[in-house]
Amino acid sequence: MPPVSLKGKERALNEEDDLNPVITYRHLLNSRMGVSDPLRVVALCDLDAFYAQAECVRLKLDPDVPLAVQQWQALIAVNYPARTYGITRMETAAQAKKKCPNLVLVHTATYKEGEAEAAYHSDPNPDTHKVRMAIRESSKILKTYQACMEAGVEVEKASIDEAFFDFTAPVKAAIISRYSHLAEVPAGAPNGLDTPLPDPPPIIWNSLGNLVPVNPLPTRPKTLEGKPKEDGNEQDEPLPSTSQVDADEDENDTAVPEPKCTWHDVALSIAAEFMKKMKQAVKDRLGYTTTAGIARNKMLAKLVASYRKRDQQTILRNAAVPNYLRPMDFQKIRFLGGKLGSALADEFGAKTVGDVLSVSLEEMQIKFGEESIWVYNLLRGIDHSEVKERIATKSMLASKNTRPSVTKLSDVTHWLRVLASELSVRLVEAREISTSLWPKTLVLHVRQSYNDVKSRQCAFPYSTVITPDIISKPAERLFKELLGASTFKISNLQLAFSGLNALESGQRGIEGFFAQGSKDVKADRDVDVDLEKHQRQRKRSEDIALEDETIQPPLKPPPKMRETPAVKTSTSSSNFSSGSASFLCGRCKKTFSISKANKLLSDSGRAVALEKLKAEHIDFHVAEDLSREVIDVSSSPERRPPPKKKARVTRGKQETGGIAKYFGAPSQKK
């Protein structure tokens, strides 16, 4: 076996992520150490059985009432009281009722044609309705977190019911505030900033949450990492509540000494205080219970959040990491499942993290390439992924599987209007967070039986009023352009916004450019210009943007809109004292005159009217340029259908190797 040497970056990863680093004044006083900070603290907060809890809150039910949420006849969420009856999401509503006659069944809100928002219908039908989840509640909860958290906390919304919080900055500030003797390097410090901090004070963990034991007993109940979860990640199971896991150790365990307290333990305890306050705020203000995990990085925080459920929080100290990870099925760790996990299991005959720990880095890199260093580190609890703000979305998609397949245009129109209703509501909600957010393109995806998905798209002009009609009408036009009068048998329809971004400065009021001009403006304009003719020309230009292609979702966002060059408009000199009330546009070579009523005004009044007319005409050209910029998206090289592949030439080329082949595309580990 040839030796494989560690490169500089790889060696640094191993050195910096020691579970027991020496914390120095430099570490504490430096606020820009990033993910390598030995005082780093990250938390994951997860809403308990979110969809079921959202319905309990909406209906103002006691949290102890057994409740399940259904979609048609299947259960999609089960709250904790209902789980005590053995009810799971794998059952139908009728089966669940047999186990618990008092079970409250709530159907998800659904969209219906003609309704602007989803509603709770008494008898929803999959042939006429489309389900809608409680996304708006998720936004309220995130806002509540942000309103009460300490300054400097980094937030990343991981899913509809989960969020990561990086508490490192406020925790460091709190340490300096509480232990003022650490605010400056002592005068006699032998190594200056690199002098280790003095020993930390003892920590009272009792009121801060569950503490993962450093040396767990063999009989201790297993944690629940990786099981299918109520809302997509890990299974929420009712477990006994404990304020401190180590409190009930038997006498035989006293032979195992507790590890010495570290400054990272102090950081964890302070973060636990912050997280507890935020969890309580969500419970008091909105009525939702949450469960949190607190550790040194995102991967460990996510795993330990499942250690105790419901309305709990668990702290994983560095000293407890090895024994916590060792018995765990490594394929339950994020990124280590799927094809990669199966390949690792087959190659090394391993099942648990402990099994793979015996594999050296050299051997792993020989089998899976040099990039497998991140796998080697992940198995040891090392994760350098950042907590990044990802509140704004870049795309929105509403989808409907039609059973039986749709064969009539009237049915297609019905479903497009239902999908448009969902998109309109979601866009309104997104704009409540970011008022300048607007999509560049509307995209229609159509699947016929088992054929590939076909798509067509068009520019989506800005409007101050967001209704289903402004989405459904262009969607219907896209469908007619896509399939025309041909027969069809559609099994799935999708309507999507792409290129969601903040409007550029100068695009304010752009709805006035794309819409038909107001009557007042038309009255002030001379018959020399026919605005409606320009609008018809622009409408035909938008039609050119329609694109017919076979796609492989997810759709790649369009390139960023380029800045529109300044409009060059030359005007003839206007001498108002001599009665001139017109100007010549140097771009379209048309002459524009103020209205007859305005010609009766004084010289200064005519001057104001003429300047207003000139400004409106320049705005028209700007809007026309913006429209073309959006239209160019569909014809840009990034959106063109890929050319037909030539016959593969294997000579001189190697197949993608290493760890990259286990992913659909080169991926960044987060």
Secondary structure, 3 states (H helix, E strand, C coil): CCCCCCCHHHHHHHHHCCCCCCCEHHHHHCCCCHHHCCCCCEEEEEECCHHHHHHHHHHCCCCCCCEEEEECCEEEEECHHHHCCCCCCCCEHHHHHHHCCCCEEEECEEEECCCCCCECCCCCCCCCEEEECCHHHHHHHHHHHHHHCCCCCEEEEEECCEEEEECHHHHHHHHHHHCHHHCCCCCCCCCHHHCECCCCCCCCCCCCCEECCCCCCCCCCCCCCCCCCCCCCCCCCCCCCCCCHHHHCCHHHHHCCCCCCCHHHHHHHHHHHHHHHHHHHHHHHHCCCEEEEEECCHHHHHHHCCCCCCCCEEECCHHHHHHHHCCCEHHHCCCCCHHHHHHHHHHHCCCEHHHHHCCCHHHHHHHHCHHHHHHHHHCCCCCCCCCCCCCCCCEEEEEEEEEEEECCHHHHHHHHHHHHHHHHHHHHHHHHHCCCEECCEEEEEEEECCCCCEEEEEECCCCCCCCCHHHHHHHHHHHHHHHCCCCCCEEEEEEEEECCEECCCCCCCCHHHHCCCCHHHHHHECCCCCHHHHHHHHHHHHHHCCCCEECCCCCCCCCCCCCCCCCCCCCCCCCHHHCCCEEECCCCCCEEEECHHHHCCCHHHHHHHHHHHHHHHHHHHHHHHHHHHHHHHHHCCCCCCCCCCCCCCCCCCCCCCHHHHHCCCCCCCC
